[in-house]
């Protein structure tokens, strides 16, 4: 059965809690990741002379599951959520079956879906 993570990146604050929870759960070194926050920064109005004004910049953070992610198989087999989902302060990461997550994605398309075959 295919499971996955649905990431509503509009709400991600870039706090890195998902990264820390994953590293602790999987005993990863500080420079190893199962999930990694990617930060995107760009100037909204490139023609503006007010480039120093912080309101003229857009910041977006996207948690990206990497190859080391196994959707916390040891946790989910016990009925627990993956560590990144459980500890996400913004509650922007959801875990579930792909069909269910795809249905949610269809209603609100500005999200990212990470799929993985388990079991």
Secondary structure, DSSP 8 states (H G I E B T S, - for coil): -EEEEEE-TTS-----HHHHHHHHHHT--TT--SEEEEEEEEES-TT-S-TT-GGGEEEEEEEEE-TT----HHHHTTT---HHHHH-TT--EEEEEHHHHHHHHHHS-SSEEEEEE--
